[in-house]
Amino acid sequence: EAGVAQSPRYKIIEKRQSVAFWCNPISGHATLYWYQQILGQGPKLLIQFQNNGVVDDSQLPKDRFSAERLKGVDSTLKIQPAKLEDSAVYLCASSLRAGEGEQYFGPGTRLTVT
Amino acid sequence: AQSVTQLGSHVSVSEGALVLLRCNYSSSVPPYLFWYVQYPNQGLQLLLKYTSAATLVKGINGFEAEFKKSETSFHLTKPSAHMSDAAEYFCAVSVSSYKLIFGSGTRLLVRP
């Protein structure tokens, strides 16, 4: 069974530029999560999708971050414009359904904003 | 609000020694508790989870954790460390059974 796929693995941009990350969850997993992991900290949930609907985006900085999950499969997370403090690893995870408990994580995208 | 505190950002043990990684949680309702491991440049992998069944939970790779309500703790242990155990370990709490609140992590170093 293929795991959660993310691309790109690494991205370097200048502040005020825009960037997009892509995630393809495990086949059949209805729930998809995006986390932000700043160096030295644990992951923080940014947004959760159930199929193509948003369940929780309370921690998403909506003035600059956006995410979508069209067709309820893969998802993109966008930052526009980026700030220096957005430098982090962005992790995508999926689970069979909300409340399943076990979330399967992708390898992450390491973003550096200069 | 729920929170997790991991004591010690770095723990160093000798190969073959006991591994003990500490986690204390705060929750107003009975929590679900998890331990995840993260190897360099990889995503997080679930080691074990507590979901209100047995208080002693066994996970993969010889790890186990004990839920102690009176101490609000969920410490992770392994009797004998192996070089391959070197990684970062995250404790997490959930009360809604989907939203994970992670601790800041403990990096385990294993000396030969």
Interface residues (C-beta under 8 A of the other chain):
Chain A: G3 V4 T31 G40 Q41 G42 P43 K44 L45 Q48 V55 D56 L91 A93 S95 A98 G99 E100 G101 E102 Q103 F105 G106 P107 G108
Chain B: V4 S9 Y32 F34 Y36 N41 Q42 G43 L44 Q45 L46 K49 T51 F90 A92 S94 S96 S97 Y98 K99 L100 F102 G103 S104 G105
